[in-house]
Amino acid sequence: MPIITPGPTEISQDVLRAMERSVNPDLDPWFFRLYFGLVERLKGMIGFSGDIYIMSGEGMLGLEAAIANTVAPGDEVLALSNGVFGESFEDLASRYGARVRPVRSEYDRLIDPSLIPRDGRFKAATLVYVETPSGLVNRNIEEISERVRALNSLFIVDAVSAVGGMPVNCDRIGADICLMASQKAFSSTPGLAIVAVSKRAKEEIYKRGYRGYYMGIIEWDEDLKKGYFPYTPSANDFLALDAALEAIYREGLERVYRRHEASREAALRALEAMGIERFVKDRELCAPTVTAFYSPLEPQKIMQFTWEKLGIMLAGSWGRLADRVMRIGHMGYIAQRRFMVEAVAALGAALSHYGKPVDVAAAIRAVNQTFDEYNI
């Protein structure tokens, strides 16, 4: 019963088996070494020279930690938003007392860098690299970063649905805080928020002086130096992440990214073969990890049919896209031929069941031809 969604994703048997080990993360020195081994692997994957913190909690914890540690009441925050999670950053900053200035774009278009103010005293600017609900990747992130740096603002990037599925170099894109989560393209269990913090951001965090316990960076620094964690880590989630990263490095990052590109192209070609309109019109802006499309029927009907009748889970969307957009996930373990074939076949079967037949055979041929071209 495959879960072909943009997170949480299907998890391989190897990762599930890795969770079976019994470990005391508070007392076992081995676990402490495991933690820092994960940190170093993640640094290498995202090209990062700062510090990384792996916190027990879903990915949204990372977004909140980024705001809580850097933004004090009354600070100005520039929220660059072209999707649901960009708007979540606006909301989070407001909840922490920030004065938020939004710079918005349509959900299927890039943020226009020319709209970013050339002056102002913004403590931070926020951006989502891949907007999962719409399947858009903000490919102009480096240009945006240059504008943000000119304001001397921290650049906070939600890369939750990017890292592991596409090349991400945080030092190059100028991310002061980069956020990740275990349940997306890593194809591990939901339960770990990963927060990468640059030296520049760390200086601002210490000036801010946030003393939160669960997600406070200062607290984490003090406790890690003493040889323990601020609280008991969710040990089995760490074991799963270790196995997931091991699988990625064993395959090789270059091939992993090519596999995601093949999956993206296969999904787009399959939709074209079925006459279904993708949400993001500009093909170059379609993410390597998720494809969103206009649903020919009420999304809930299709999802219920594919899951209850076929045992295949597809995804709807969120916010104002919820009643008209669906998504096929192709991130991590599920970014491979057989899952794309199953997703396309299930979608076609649901549409046929409800009297909206499409050319499923042509769509499956498109998937197979694409993977053949990519030699995956």
Secondary structure as a PSIPRED ss2 file (coil, helix, strand):
# PSIPRED VFORMAT (PSIPRED V4.0)

   1 M C   1.000  0.000  0.000
   2 P C   1.000  0.000  0.000
   3 I E   0.000  0.000  1.000
   4 I C   1.000  0.000  0.000
   5 T C   1.000  0.000  0.000
   6 P C   1.000  0.000  0.000
   7 G C   1.000  0.000  0.000
   8 P C   1.000  0.000  0.000
   9 T C   1.000  0.000  0.000
  10 E C   1.000  0.000  0.000
  11 I C   1.000  0.000  0.000
  12 S C   1.000  0.000  0.000
  13 Q H   0.000  1.000  0.000
  14 D H   0.000  1.000  0.000
  15 V H   0.000  1.000  0.000
  16 L H   0.000  1.000  0.000
  17 R H   0.000  1.000  0.000
  18 A H   0.000  1.000  0.000
  19 M C   1.000  0.000  0.000
  20 E C   1.000  0.000  0.000
  21 R C   1.000  0.000  0.000
  22 S C   1.000  0.000  0.000
  23 V C   1.000  0.000  0.000
  24 N C   1.000  0.000  0.000
  25 P C   1.000  0.000  0.000
  26 D C   1.000  0.000  0.000
  27 L C   1.000  0.000  0.000
  28 D C   1.000  0.000  0.000
  29 P H   0.000  1.000  0.000
  30 W H   0.000  1.000  0.000
  31 F H   0.000  1.000  0.000
  32 F H   0.000  1.000  0.000
  33 R H   0.000  1.000  0.000
  34 L H   0.000  1.000  0.000
  35 Y H   0.000  1.000  0.000
  36 F H   0.000  1.000  0.000
  37 G H   0.000  1.000  0.000
  38 L H   0.000  1.000  0.000
  39 V H   0.000  1.000  0.000
  40 E H   0.000  1.000  0.000
  41 R H   0.000  1.000  0.000
  42 L H   0.000  1.000  0.000
  43 K H   0.000  1.000  0.000
  44 G H   0.000  1.000  0.000
  45 M H   0.000  1.000  0.000
  46 I H   0.000  1.000  0.000
  47 G C   1.000  0.000  0.000
  48 F C   1.000  0.000  0.000
  49 S C   1.000  0.000  0.000
  50 G C   1.000  0.000  0.000
  51 D E   0.000  0.000  1.000
  52 I E   0.000  0.000  1.000
  53 Y E   0.000  0.000  1.000
  54 I E   0.000  0.000  1.000
  55 M E   0.000  0.000  1.000
  56 S E   0.000  0.000  1.000
  57 G C   1.000  0.000  0.000
  58 E C   1.000  0.000  0.000
  59 G H   0.000  1.000  0.000
  60 M H   0.000  1.000  0.000
  61 L H   0.000  1.000  0.000
  62 G H   0.000  1.000  0.000
  63 L H   0.000  1.000  0.000
  64 E H   0.000  1.000  0.000
  65 A H   0.000  1.000  0.000
  66 A H   0.000  1.000  0.000
  67 I H   0.000  1.000  0.000
  68 A H   0.000  1.000  0.000
  69 N H   0.000  1.000  0.000
  70 T H   0.000  1.000  0.000
  71 V C   1.000  0.000  0.000
  72 A C   1.000  0.000  0.000
  73 P C   1.000  0.000  0.000
  74 G C   1.000  0.000  0.000
  75 D C   1.000  0.000  0.000
  76 E E   0.000  0.000  1.000
  77 V E   0.000  0.000  1.000
  78 L E   0.000  0.000  1.000
  79 A E   0.000  0.000  1.000
  80 L E   0.000  0.000  1.000
  81 S E   0.000  0.000  1.000
  82 N C   1.000  0.000  0.000
  83 G C   1.000  0.000  0.000
  84 V H   0.000  1.000  0.000
  85 F H   0.000  1.000  0.000
  86 G H   0.000  1.000  0.000
  87 E H   0.000  1.000  0.000
  88 S H   0.000  1.000  0.000
  89 F H   0.000  1.000  0.000
  90 E H   0.000  1.000  0.000
  91 D H   0.000  1.000  0.000
  92 L H   0.000  1.000  0.000
  93 A H   0.000  1.000  0.000
  94 S H   0.000  1.000  0.000
  95 R H   0.000  1.000  0.000
  96 Y C   1.000  0.000  0.000
  97 G C   1.000  0.000  0.000
  98 A C   1.000  0.000  0.000
  99 R E   0.000  0.000  1.000
 100 V E   0.000  0.000  1.000
 101 R E   0.000  0.000  1.000
 102 P E   0.000  0.000  1.000
 103 V E   0.000  0.000  1.000
 104 R E   0.000  0.000  1.000
 105 S C   1.000  0.000  0.000
 106 E C   1.000  0.000  0.000
 107 Y C   1.000  0.000  0.000
 108 D C   1.000  0.000  0.000
 109 R C   1.000  0.000  0.000
 110 L C   1.000  0.000  0.000
 111 I C   1.000  0.000  0.000
 112 D C   1.000  0.000  0.000
 113 P H   0.000  1.000  0.000
 114 S H   0.000  1.000  0.000
 115 L H   0.000  1.000  0.000
 116 I C   1.000  0.000  0.000
 117 P C   1.000  0.000  0.000
 118 R C   1.000  0.000  0.000
 119 D C   1.000  0.000  0.000
 120 G C   1.000  0.000  0.000
 121 R C   1.000  0.000  0.000
 122 F E   0.000  0.000  1.000
 123 K E   0.000  0.000  1.000
 124 A E   0.000  0.000  1.000
 125 A E   0.000  0.000  1.000
 126 T E   0.000  0.000  1.000
 127 L E   0.000  0.000  1.000
 128 V E   0.000  0.000  1.000
 129 Y C   1.000  0.000  0.000
 130 V E   0.000  0.000  1.000
 131 E E   0.000  0.000  1.000
 132 T C   1.000  0.000  0.000
 133 P C   1.000  0.000  0.000
 134 S C   1.000  0.000  0.000
 135 G C   1.000  0.000  0.000
 136 L E   0.000  0.000  1.000
 137 V E   0.000  0.000  1.000
 138 N C   1.000  0.000  0.000
 139 R C   1.000  0.000  0.000
 140 N C   1.000  0.000  0.000
 141 I H   0.000  1.000  0.000
 142 E H   0.000  1.000  0.000
 143 E H   0.000  1.000  0.000
 144 I H   0.000  1.000  0.000
 145 S H   0.000  1.000  0.000
 146 E H   0.000  1.000  0.000
 147 R H   0.000  1.000  0.000
 148 V H   0.000  1.000  0.000
 149 R H   0.000  1.000  0.000
 150 A H   0.000  1.000  0.000
 151 L C   1.000  0.000  0.000
 152 N C   1.000  0.000  0.000
 153 S C   1.000  0.000  0.000
 154 L E   0.000  0.000  1.000
 155 F E   0.000  0.000  1.000
 156 I E   0.000  0.000  1.000
 157 V E   0.000  0.000  1.000
 158 D E   0.000  0.000  1.000
 159 A C   1.000  0.000  0.000
 160 V C   1.000  0.000  0.000
 161 S C   1.000  0.000  0.000
 162 A C   1.000  0.000  0.000
 163 V E   0.000  0.000  1.000
 164 G C   1.000  0.000  0.000
 165 G C   1.000  0.000  0.000
 166 M E   0.000  0.000  1.000
 167 P C   1.000  0.000  0.000
 168 V C   1.000  0.000  0.000
 169 N C   1.000  0.000  0.000
 170 C H   0.000  1.000  0.000
 171 D H   0.000  1.000  0.000
 172 R H   0.000  1.000  0.000
 173 I H   0.000  1.000  0.000
 174 G C   1.000  0.000  0.000
 175 A C   1.000  0.000  0.000
 176 D C   1.000  0.000  0.000
 177 I E   0.000  0.000  1.000
 178 C E   0.000  0.000  1.000
 179 L E   0.000  0.000  1.000
 180 M E   0.000  0.000  1.000
 181 A E   0.000  0.000  1.000
 182 S C   1.000  0.000  0.000
 183 Q C   1.000  0.000  0.000
 184 K C   1.000  0.000  0.000
 185 A C   1.000  0.000  0.000
 186 F C   1.000  0.000  0.000
 187 S C   1.000  0.000  0.000
 188 S C   1.000  0.000  0.000
 189 T C   1.000  0.000  0.000
 190 P C   1.000  0.000  0.000
 191 G C   1.000  0.000  0.000
 192 L E   0.000  0.000  1.000
 193 A E   0.000  0.000  1.000
 194 I E   0.000  0.000  1.000
 195 V E   0.000  0.000  1.000
 196 A E   0.000  0.000  1.000
 197 V E   0.000  0.000  1.000
 198 S C   1.000  0.000  0.000
 199 K H   0.000  1.000  0.000
 200 R H   0.000  1.000  0.000
 201 A H   0.000  1.000  0.000
 202 K H   0.000  1.000  0.000
 203 E H   0.000  1.000  0.000
 204 E H   0.000  1.000  0.000
 205 I H   0.000  1.000  0.000
 206 Y H   0.000  1.000  0.000
 207 K H   0.000  1.000  0.000
 208 R H   0.000  1.000  0.000
 209 G C   1.000  0.000  0.000
 210 Y C   1.000  0.000  0.000
 211 R C   1.000  0.000  0.000
 212 G C   1.000  0.000  0.000
 213 Y C   1.000  0.000  0.000
 214 Y C   1.000  0.000  0.000
 215 M C   1.000  0.000  0.000
 216 G C   1.000  0.000  0.000
 217 I H   0.000  1.000  0.000
 218 I H   0.000  1.000  0.000
 219 E H   0.000  1.000  0.000
 220 W H   0.000  1.000  0.000
 221 D H   0.000  1.000  0.000
 222 E H   0.000  1.000  0.000
 223 D H   0.000  1.000  0.000
 224 L H   0.000  1.000  0.000
 225 K H   0.000  1.000  0.000
 226 K H   0.000  1.000  0.000
 227 G C   1.000  0.000  0.000
 228 Y C   1.000  0.000  0.000
 229 F C   1.000  0.000  0.000
 230 P C   1.000  0.000  0.000
 231 Y C   1.000  0.000  0.000
 232 T C   1.000  0.000  0.000
 233 P C   1.000  0.000  0.000
 234 S C   1.000  0.000  0.000
 235 A H   0.000  1.000  0.000
 236 N H   0.000  1.000  0.000
 237 D H   0.000  1.000  0.000
 238 F H   0.000  1.000  0.000
 239 L H   0.000  1.000  0.000
 240 A H   0.000  1.000  0.000
 241 L H   0.000  1.000  0.000
 242 D H   0.000  1.000  0.000
 243 A H   0.000  1.000  0.000
 244 A H   0.000  1.000  0.000
 245 L H   0.000  1.000  0.000
 246 E H   0.000  1.000  0.000
 247 A H   0.000  1.000  0.000
 248 I H   0.000  1.000  0.000
 249 Y H   0.000  1.000  0.000
 250 R H   0.000  1.000  0.000
 251 E H   0.000  1.000  0.000
 252 G C   1.000  0.000  0.000
 253 L H   0.000  1.000  0.000
 254 E H   0.000  1.000  0.000
 255 R H   0.000  1.000  0.000
 256 V H   0.000  1.000  0.000
 257 Y H   0.000  1.000  0.000
 258 R H   0.000  1.000  0.000
 259 R H   0.000  1.000  0.000
 260 H H   0.000  1.000  0.000
 261 E H   0.000  1.000  0.000
 262 A H   0.000  1.000  0.000
 263 S H   0.000  1.000  0.000
 264 R H   0.000  1.000  0.000
 265 E H   0.000  1.000  0.000
 266 A H   0.000  1.000  0.000
 267 A H   0.000  1.000  0.000
 268 L H   0.000  1.000  0.000
 269 R H   0.000  1.000  0.000
 270 A H   0.000  1.000  0.000
 271 L H   0.000  1.000  0.000
 272 E H   0.000  1.000  0.000
 273 A H   0.000  1.000  0.000
 274 M H   0.000  1.000  0.000
 275 G C   1.000  0.000  0.000
 276 I C   1.000  0.000  0.000
 277 E C   1.000  0.000  0.000
 278 R E   0.000  0.000  1.000
 279 F C   1.000  0.000  0.000
 280 V C   1.000  0.000  0.000
 281 K C   1.000  0.000  0.000
 282 D C   1.000  0.000  0.000
 283 R H   0.000  1.000  0.000
 284 E H   0.000  1.000  0.000
 285 L H   0.000  1.000  0.000
 286 C E   0.000  0.000  1.000
 287 A C   1.000  0.000  0.000
 288 P C   1.000  0.000  0.000
 289 T C   1.000  0.000  0.000
 290 V E   0.000  0.000  1.000
 291 T E   0.000  0.000  1.000
 292 A E   0.000  0.000  1.000
 293 F E   0.000  0.000  1.000
 294 Y E   0.000  0.000  1.000
 295 S C   1.000  0.000  0.000
 296 P C   1.000  0.000  0.000
 297 L C   1.000  0.000  0.000
 298 E C   1.000  0.000  0.000
 299 P H   0.000  1.000  0.000
 300 Q H   0.000  1.000  0.000
 301 K H   0.000  1.000  0.000
 302 I H   0.000  1.000  0.000
 303 M H   0.000  1.000  0.000
 304 Q H   0.000  1.000  0.000
 305 F H   0.000  1.000  0.000
 306 T H   0.000  1.000  0.000
 307 W H   0.000  1.000  0.000
 308 E H   0.000  1.000  0.000
 309 K H   0.000  1.000  0.000
 310 L H   0.000  1.000  0.000
 311 G C   1.000  0.000  0.000
 312 I C   1.000  0.000  0.000
 313 M E   0.000  0.000  1.000
 314 L C   1.000  0.000  0.000
 315 A E   0.000  0.000  1.000
 316 G C   1.000  0.000  0.000
 317 S C   1.000  0.000  0.000
 318 W C   1.000  0.000  0.000
 319 G H   0.000  1.000  0.000
 320 R H   0.000  1.000  0.000
 321 L H   0.000  1.000  0.000
 322 A C   1.000  0.000  0.000
 323 D C   1.000  0.000  0.000
 324 R C   1.000  0.000  0.000
 325 V E   0.000  0.000  1.000
 326 M E   0.000  0.000  1.000
 327 R E   0.000  0.000  1.000
 328 I E   0.000  0.000  1.000
 329 G E   0.000  0.000  1.000
 330 H C   1.000  0.000  0.000
 331 M C   1.000  0.000  0.000
 332 G H   0.000  1.000  0.000
 333 Y H   0.000  1.000  0.000
 334 I H   0.000  1.000  0.000
 335 A C   1.000  0.000  0.000
 336 Q C   1.000  0.000  0.000
 337 R H   0.000  1.000  0.000
 338 R H   0.000  1.000  0.000
 339 F H   0.000  1.000  0.000
 340 M H   0.000  1.000  0.000
 341 V H   0.000  1.000  0.000
 342 E H   0.000  1.000  0.000
 343 A H   0.000  1.000  0.000
 344 V H   0.000  1.000  0.000
 345 A H   0.000  1.000  0.000
 346 A H   0.000  1.000  0.000
 347 L H   0.000  1.000  0.000
 348 G H   0.000  1.000  0.000
 349 A H   0.000  1.000  0.000
 350 A H   0.000  1.000  0.000
 351 L H   0.000  1.000  0.000
 352 S H   0.000  1.000  0.000
 353 H H   0.000  1.000  0.000
 354 Y C   1.000  0.000  0.000
 355 G C   1.000  0.000  0.000
 356 K C   1.000  0.000  0.000
 357 P C   1.000  0.000  0.000
 358 V C   1.000  0.000  0.000
 359 D C   1.000  0.000  0.000
 360 V H   0.000  1.000  0.000
 361 A H   0.000  1.000  0.000
 362 A H   0.000  1.000  0.000
 363 A H   0.000  1.000  0.000
 364 I H   0.000  1.000  0.000
 365 R H   0.000  1.000  0.000
 366 A H   0.000  1.000  0.000
 367 V H   0.000  1.000  0.000
 368 N H   0.000  1.000  0.000
 369 Q H   0.000  1.000  0.000
 370 T H   0.000  1.000  0.000
 371 F H   0.000  1.000  0.000
 372 D H   0.000  1.000  0.000
 373 E H   0.000  1.000  0.000
 374 Y H   0.000  1.000  0.000
 375 N C   1.000  0.000  0.000
 376 I C   1.000  0.000  0.000
